[in-house]
Amino acid sequence: MISIKTFTVNPLQENCYVVSDETLECAIIDCGAYYDTERSAIVNYLKDNALKPVRLLCTHGHFDHAFGNDTIYAEYGLKPEIHAADAHFIADLSRQCDEMDIGIGYSRQSPPVGTLLADGDVITFGTHRLQVIHTPGHSLGGLCFYCAEEKVVFTGDTLFRMSVGRTDLPGGSWQELAQSLAATLAALPHDTMAYPGHGPRTLIADEVRMNPYLR
């Protein structure tokens, strides 16, 4: 059985997930920790629970999902794993901040990109497996991570509770997002719990029934 710890971080209220199991190995998904207190909270949680991070996963390359990658790299030597189409984003987070003009800057050195993930890849930690699902639309390299055994999926900014990610950023496409939602996420078992990049978790059944973007 997996344990999912959520840290809601940075000014954009992004969800960083630490996913662990009984082996104490864990995967960190979308480490967007910006402030020192947020970075320390995640590291302290890992240490207090004797967890061993073995994967640093990115649903996509936008800055609010990657601010804290350097801390995980410094503490555990893990490089961010991401789709090739989004790898360029996380190499220059400061430029992203400047272009978005959100009132905060970034002066840290981003770690080098690790494994490039593709649709159908399988990520392992402990006794569990996460299937990589390519879901372009919010960005060209958008990914979801699906654990069939536990009936959970981490959707990044592809799917939110009763909403979806924006498509007006570079690499965004409403047509691709609609295809990702209808052909991929809506096709998951309806008792799957979705953990999005922002906001509360939600059942796929509820999204299929009530989310106007999936109907």
C-alpha positions as CSV (number, residue, x, y, z in Angstrom):
1,M,0.0,0.0,0.0
2,I,1.3,3.5,-0.8
3,S,1.3,6.6,1.3
4,I,0.8,10.0,-0.4
5,K,2.0,13.1,1.4
6,T,1.0,16.4,-0.2
7,F,2.9,19.7,0.2
8,T,1.2,22.7,-1.2
9,V,4.0,25.1,-2.1
10,N,5.1,28.4,-3.7
11,P,2.9,31.4,-4.5
12,L,1.0,29.5,-7.2
13,Q,-0.1,26.9,-4.6
14,E,1.3,23.9,-6.5
15,N,1.0,20.3,-5.1
16,C,4.2,18.4,-4.5
17,Y,3.7,14.7,-3.7
18,V,5.9,12.3,-1.8
19,V,4.7,8.8,-2.7
20,S,6.2,6.0,-0.6
21,D,5.4,2.4,0.4
22,E,6.4,-0.2,3.1
23,T,9.9,-0.5,1.7
24,L,10.4,3.2,2.6
25,E,11.5,4.0,-0.9
26,C,9.7,6.9,-2.4
27,A,9.1,9.0,-5.5
28,I,8.9,12.8,-5.4
29,I,6.5,14.3,-7.9
30,D,6.7,17.9,-9.0
31,C,8.9,19.4,-6.3
32,G,7.8,23.1,-6.6
33,A,9.1,24.2,-3.2
34,Y,10.2,27.8,-3.5
35,Y,10.7,29.2,0.0
36,D,13.3,27.8,2.4
37,T,10.6,26.8,4.8
38,E,8.9,24.7,2.1
39,R,12.1,23.0,1.1
40,S,13.0,22.2,4.7
41,A,9.5,20.8,5.3
42,I,9.9,18.3,2.5
43,V,13.4,17.2,3.5
44,N,12.4,17.0,7.2
45,Y,9.4,14.8,6.3
46,L,11.7,12.5,4.3
47,K,14.2,12.3,7.2
48,D,11.7,12.0,10.0
49,N,10.0,9.0,8.2
50,A,13.3,7.4,7.2
51,L,12.3,7.6,3.5
52,K,14.7,6.9,0.7
53,P,13.9,9.0,-2.4
54,V,14.8,7.1,-5.6
55,R,12.9,9.1,-8.3
56,L,12.3,12.8,-8.9
57,L,9.5,13.0,-11.4
58,C,8.1,16.0,-13.3
59,T,4.6,16.0,-14.9
60,H,5.8,18.9,-17.0
61,G,8.5,21.6,-17.0
62,H,6.7,24.7,-15.8
63,F,8.6,26.6,-13.1
64,D,6.0,26.3,-10.3
65,H,6.4,22.5,-10.5
66,A,10.2,22.6,-10.5
67,F,11.5,25.3,-8.1
68,G,12.6,22.7,-5.5
69,N,14.4,20.3,-7.8
70,D,17.8,21.7,-6.8
71,T,17.2,20.9,-3.2
72,I,16.3,17.3,-3.9
73,Y,19.4,17.0,-6.2
74,A,21.6,18.5,-3.5
75,E,20.3,16.3,-0.7
76,Y,19.8,13.0,-2.6
77,G,21.6,13.3,-5.9
78,L,18.4,12.8,-7.9
79,K,18.0,14.4,-11.3
80,P,14.6,15.4,-12.5
81,E,12.9,12.9,-14.9
82,I,10.7,14.5,-17.6
83,H,9.4,14.2,-21.1
84,A,11.9,15.3,-23.8
85,A,9.6,18.0,-25.1
86,D,9.6,19.8,-21.8
87,A,13.2,19.3,-20.7
88,H,14.3,22.7,-22.0
89,F,11.8,24.4,-19.6
90,I,13.4,23.3,-16.4
91,A,16.9,24.2,-17.5
92,D,16.1,28.0,-17.2
93,L,13.5,28.6,-14.5
94,S,14.6,32.2,-14.1
95,R,13.7,33.0,-17.7
96,Q,10.3,31.4,-17.2
97,C,9.7,33.6,-14.1
98,D,10.7,36.7,-16.0
99,E,8.4,35.8,-19.0
100,M,5.4,35.1,-16.7
101,D,6.0,38.3,-14.6
102,I,4.6,36.8,-11.5
103,G,6.5,39.0,-9.1
104,I,9.1,36.5,-7.9
105,G,12.5,35.6,-9.3
106,Y,14.7,32.6,-9.3
107,S,18.5,32.7,-9.0
108,R,19.3,29.0,-8.1
109,Q,21.1,26.6,-10.4
110,S,18.7,24.0,-11.8
111,P,20.1,20.4,-11.7
112,P,20.9,18.6,-14.9
113,V,18.0,16.6,-16.5
114,G,18.0,12.9,-15.8
115,T,16.0,10.2,-17.5
116,L,13.8,11.3,-20.4
117,L,10.4,9.7,-20.0
118,A,8.1,8.6,-22.7
119,D,4.5,7.3,-23.0
120,G,4.4,3.6,-21.8
121,D,7.5,3.8,-19.6
122,V,7.2,2.1,-16.2
123,I,8.7,3.8,-13.2
124,T,9.4,1.7,-10.1
125,F,10.0,2.5,-6.5
126,G,9.8,0.0,-3.7
127,T,7.2,-2.7,-4.7
128,H,5.1,-0.3,-6.8
129,R,5.0,0.7,-10.4
130,L,3.9,4.0,-12.0
131,Q,2.9,3.9,-15.7
132,V,3.9,7.0,-17.7
133,I,1.1,8.4,-19.8
134,H,1.9,11.2,-22.2
135,T,-0.9,13.8,-22.0
136,P,0.0,16.8,-24.1
137,G,-2.1,19.9,-24.2
138,H,-1.1,22.0,-21.2
139,S,2.4,21.6,-22.5
140,L,4.0,19.5,-25.3
141,G,5.6,17.1,-22.8
142,G,2.8,16.8,-20.2
143,L,2.8,13.5,-18.4
144,C,0.6,11.7,-15.9
145,F,1.7,8.9,-13.6
146,Y,-0.7,6.1,-13.0
147,C,-0.5,3.4,-10.4
148,A,-3.1,0.7,-11.4
149,E,-2.6,-1.4,-8.3
150,E,-3.5,1.5,-6.0
151,K,-6.0,3.2,-8.4
152,V,-4.3,6.6,-8.3
153,V,-3.1,8.9,-11.0
154,F,-1.0,12.1,-10.7
155,T,-2.3,14.4,-13.3
156,G,-0.1,17.5,-13.1
157,D,-1.8,20.4,-14.8
158,T,-3.7,18.2,-17.3
159,L,-6.7,17.7,-15.0
160,F,-7.9,19.6,-12.0
161,R,-11.0,19.0,-9.9
162,M,-13.8,20.2,-12.3
163,S,-11.3,22.0,-14.4
164,V,-8.3,21.5,-16.7
165,G,-5.0,23.2,-17.3
166,R,-4.6,26.3,-19.4
167,T,-3.5,26.0,-23.0
168,D,-2.3,29.5,-23.8
169,L,1.3,29.0,-22.8
170,P,4.1,27.9,-25.2
171,G,3.4,24.4,-26.4
172,G,-0.2,24.4,-25.2
173,S,-3.0,23.2,-27.4
174,W,-6.7,22.8,-26.6
175,Q,-7.1,20.2,-29.3
176,E,-4.3,18.1,-27.8
177,L,-5.6,18.6,-24.2
178,A,-9.1,17.6,-25.2
179,Q,-7.7,14.4,-26.8
180,S,-5.6,13.6,-23.7
181,L,-8.7,14.1,-21.5
182,A,-11.2,12.1,-23.5
183,A,-9.0,9.3,-24.9
184,T,-6.7,8.8,-21.9
185,L,-7.8,10.1,-18.5
186,A,-11.5,9.5,-19.0
187,A,-10.7,5.9,-20.0
188,L,-9.1,5.1,-16.7
189,P,-11.1,3.0,-14.2
190,H,-13.7,5.4,-12.8
191,D,-12.8,4.6,-9.2
192,T,-9.3,6.0,-9.8
193,M,-8.3,8.9,-7.5
194,A,-6.7,11.8,-9.4
195,Y,-4.1,13.9,-7.6
196,P,-3.7,17.2,-9.6
197,G,-0.9,19.8,-9.7
198,H,-3.2,22.4,-8.0
199,G,-6.2,22.0,-5.8
200,P,-7.9,19.0,-4.2
201,R,-7.9,15.4,-5.3
202,T,-10.8,14.1,-7.3
203,L,-12.4,10.9,-8.6
204,I,-12.2,10.1,-12.3
205,A,-15.9,9.1,-12.1
206,D,-16.8,12.6,-10.8
207,E,-14.8,14.3,-13.5
208,V,-16.3,12.2,-16.3
209,R,-19.8,12.9,-14.9
210,M,-19.5,16.6,-14.0
211,N,-16.4,18.2,-15.4
212,P,-17.6,20.2,-18.5
213,Y,-14.3,19.8,-20.2
214,L,-14.5,16.0,-20.2
215,R,-18.2,15.7,-21.3
